């Protein structure tokens, strides 16, 4: 060994020093996402004041220098001297981890900021921070540099306001970027305004554009469901809503059914988006299935279908389930899944009682819902056989793989790539040009089914879709298991023309609707083949945009240059396809992500759904942004 491992090698990181040393442990990352997370942590404190009933307005401003200002009209952070630490409570909250009013269940009955690390972490990761407190008729101020107070808390004047003003500038030594995105912040602030009906949240951009958005929804999560259904057709013509408080758990549910085949349920616990669900979601789903089966018998419809499954009753469902509770238990620091065991029963009983009452009072609504559920159940039975054809029995049974799949020899999914290629011609070139060790090729014939307009039975009867599901190996629906995926890179490779764009959109719709976990895990990519081949003497260059082509032509003798515009992948020979689009050392591939699932939902509904007017408006609004239009 080159060095001794002894007691003097043990380091103790005190206070906020640990945050600066390992920032990703506290905010997830130091990229674009972590940068915006800082804002959410500060805003969450203001929202906690709103949950306590003492704040109704929050103003967030992106300042000219990309610093952030958050002002609320809550009670203001306490400034009195703490009896134990002998310092101002404000300084303790801003400089000590796990310090705050979230632990005694008195100052805040419910809170999203459970761990008391939020604002102190923001302070630690900021080059500068200033906090002003308006409390008891006076203004108090303290300034910080990288988490360290520059002076003690001081009173600077008198005021009639109440609340807190926080201004911070992210530390460029910590973050990869310090430029804030208005739309990214707007998405989260809009969500918070929906979840806290009546609270006004204002977002301003002072970087010369003068943008401002005001979010305030007195309808709360009812407005949220209506927002989600803006371009969809409701079969119930009214949003079902109930609010119940049981055993100190505040439960809100808003739901509607649309004439589509997809399920869209968002769950929240203390305003935190629990993307992986949890006990509140389990309770709601169980209750919904039970209530609708009870009314199936009451309405005498059990002769058409004896029993409805959970999938049957959730086809076309759009719902928001929001719970607020004193001591939420989240699985992991990411807070993606609620784990409180008692919440399942509480939400379940509240849903059974309230939904049962609503359906008793609105028999025409429950009848429409049941008719849709019965059609779903009939389609499910028809799909059962088709689904079995797509299920892989064993990852090693290569004879169950589709015949036109040219698989790779590597068996570790982390090192395997699957190219979904448009057409047999391009598929042939890709098979010849690929690295057989880790690259698999699956040629697709024509345009696949638009799954946005189709039930599962029709989806699974489509040969191309069956082939894709079988090749990937995860299954779909309630049998989907991301662990069984055979490739950690699934690359859509289509022509750079109108048909290629359409096929790409159809494939993206399929993955979004039936395999969203491939996107959430970062497994889905889009290949970027070149548009032009430019030859000048013995030199051969590729351009991926018109701008790149023009730039290349400026640097060479145009009169001796020959330019080829690729209309399709099939025009490339295997060597060209490899060196431009498939070679990991030289290719460009775009990773598909879902930063805003609500917006993604809306885009797929507009582009691939039945309604014509929203699609026309989308095209008109975005026509100027189109690139590589094939005329």
PyMOL commands that set and color helices and strands:
alter all, ss='L'
color gray80, all
select helices_A, chain A and resi 7-9+17-21+24-27+32-51+89-95+118-124+182-195+221-228+279-298+301-303+310-314+341-361+363-390+398-400+413-415+424-433+451-453+456-459+463-472+477-479+482-484+498-514+516-520+546-554+558-560+569-571+574-582+597-608+612-625
alter helices_A, ss='H'
color red, helices_A
select strands_A, chain A and resi 57-62+68-72+126-135+138-145+148-149+154-158+163-170+200-205+212-215+240-246+249-257+264-269+272-273+317-324+405-406+417-422+439-444+489-493+524-527+532-536+539-543+561-565+589-591
alter strands_A, ss='S'
color yellow, strands_A
deselect
rebuild
show_as cartoon
